[in-house]
Amino acid sequence: MTASSTITVFGADWCRDCIRTKSQLDGLGIQYTYVDLVADPAAADVAREISGRTNIPVVVYPDSTHHVEPSNADVEAKLRELALI
């Protein structure tokens, strides 16, 4: 995945961790692109290539780093590191 100025979240609406992460980003007013793996099953391969795992959510940051199943504290720390909050 190429460097981007946006955050991308790969997830599914049935995933509690995905819902929590999306809710956190929404609450912080962070814009992100959501890739619904139910609507776009082929995107699961992309998420797996990025993370090397099948766990979700996969959160890809503008600096091309990523988290897999991050805690709210992990996401917040990364957003602060990137000066997004």
N, C-alpha and C positions, 0 to 999 in steps of 0.2 A: 504494500500500500504506500502510495506516495504521500509526502508531507502535505498537510492541509491546514487550513485555518479553523477548521471545525472539529468538533468532537463527534465521533460516530459510536453509536451503541447498537450492538448486535444482540437481539433478544427475542423473547416470545411472551405473549400476553398471559400465558399460564404460569410463567416463572415468577415466583415471589421476589427473588433477588433482582430481577429485571424491573419489576414494578417499583420496588424500593429505590433503585438507582435512578430511574426515570423521574420519580416523584422528587427525589433530592435535587436533581438538576433543574426540574421545573420550579421548585421552591426557591432555588438560588437565582433564577432568571437566566440560566445558562442555555444558550441555543445549542442544539445538537441534531444530528441526523439519526433517525431511528430506522434500523433495518429489521423488519419483522420476519423472522426465520420461518414462521408458519406460512405467511403470504409468499415468501421468496425462499423456498427450501434450498436452492442452489447457493444462496448466500451463506449457508452453514459451512460450506467448504471454504469460503473466504475467511470466515471467523476462525475455523480450525487451522488454516494456514497461518493466520496472524498469531494465534495463541498456542498452537501445538496441542490443544486440548479440545474436548467437546463440551466443556462447561460454559454456561452463559450466566450473566451477560459478559460480553467482551466489550470493553470500553477502550476506544482508540483515541488518543489525545493528539492535539496539533503538532507535538514534537515527535510523533510516530511511536511513542511508547504506548503500552497498553496495560490494562488490568483485566483479570479474569475473576469474576465473582467478588468484586471489591466491597469492602465495608464502606459505610458512609464516611468514616474517618480517612480511609485511603483516598477516596474520591476528593474529599475536601482538601487534604494535604496536597494532592497533585494539582488541583485547581489553584491553590495558593502559590505553589511553586511556579506555575505558568502565569501568575498574576492575572488570573481570570476572575478572581473574587478578592 
